[in-house]
Amino acid sequence: MATALKKLSLPDRPEVRASVIEFLLEGLHLNKRLNKDEVDGRAVYRR
């Protein structure tokens, strides 16, 4: 996380880290990449 913050020229503070994590999770959610596995070429979502 510290390396990513440095590359993006963001300060290493708890509120910035929280914002970055929230942004990444939202992106994964919107692209339907959370709780998803591929089994026999098909997408299977975990509950």
C-alpha positions as CSV (number, residue, x, y, z in Angstrom):
1,M,0.0,0.0,0.0
2,A,2.8,2.4,0.9
3,T,4.4,1.8,-2.5
4,A,1.2,2.5,-4.4
5,L,0.6,5.7,-2.4
6,K,4.1,6.9,-3.2
7,K,3.7,6.1,-6.9
8,L,0.5,8.1,-6.9
9,S,2.1,11.0,-4.9
10,L,-0.5,10.6,-2.2
11,P,0.3,11.2,1.5
12,D,0.6,8.0,3.7
13,R,-2.2,8.9,6.1
14,P,-5.0,6.6,7.5
15,E,-7.8,8.6,5.8
16,V,-6.0,8.4,2.4
17,R,-5.4,4.7,2.8
18,A,-9.1,4.2,3.6
19,S,-10.2,6.2,0.5
20,V,-7.8,4.2,-1.7
21,I,-9.1,0.9,-0.4
22,E,-12.7,2.0,-0.8
23,F,-12.0,3.1,-4.4
24,L,-10.5,-0.3,-5.2
25,L,-13.3,-2.3,-3.6
26,E,-15.9,-0.2,-5.4
27,G,-14.1,-0.8,-8.7
28,L,-14.0,-4.6,-8.1
29,H,-17.7,-4.6,-7.2
30,L,-18.8,-2.6,-10.2
31,N,-16.8,-4.9,-12.5
32,K,-18.3,-8.0,-10.8
33,R,-14.9,-9.3,-9.6
34,L,-15.7,-9.9,-5.9
35,N,-16.7,-13.4,-4.7
36,K,-16.3,-14.8,-8.2
37,D,-14.5,-18.0,-9.2
38,E,-14.2,-19.6,-12.6
39,V,-15.2,-23.3,-12.7
40,D,-15.2,-25.2,-16.0
41,G,-15.2,-21.9,-18.0
42,R,-18.2,-20.5,-16.1
43,A,-18.5,-17.8,-13.5
44,V,-19.5,-19.1,-10.1
45,Y,-20.4,-16.5,-7.4
46,R,-19.9,-17.4,-3.7
47,R,-22.4,-16.4,-1.1
